[in-house]
Amino acid sequence: MISLNEKGCSDTAFAKLKVLETIAFYVPNAFSPDGNTINDKFFIKAKGINPDEFLLQIYDRWGNIIWSTNVYYPELEQSEEWDGTINKTKVPPGAYTWYLKFKDINGITVTKTGSVIVIR
């Protein structure tokens, strides 16, 4: 960068900047696994996730894990998809809790929880 003062004298300054990649994720709060190909599956969209340090779990209202994955596809920037079933049996409509734990590309561990509603 070159700057001039009011008398026309110039000076130059240099600096190295390290730009960190943005870490972002989106978790939907509802989906409708009804087979119409619109919003049929639950998955996490994310950017800047270490695929080797990823866990997503779905719990029923009694606190039982009904679905779990550690699969994150960096090329798609999303997790593996849950189709709203347990052992190929449709779960009833209602609220379920998700638990997400991952390490981002900067080595920071992130843990989040929330709910997702299954609409049938």
Buried (B, 14 or more C-beta within 10 A) or exposed (E): EEEEEEEEEEEEEEEEEEEEEEBEBEBBEEBBBEEEEEEBBBBBEBBBBBBEBBBBBBBBEEEEEBBEBBEBBBEEBBBBBBBBEEEEEEBEEEEBBBBBBBBBBEEEEBEEEEEBBBEE
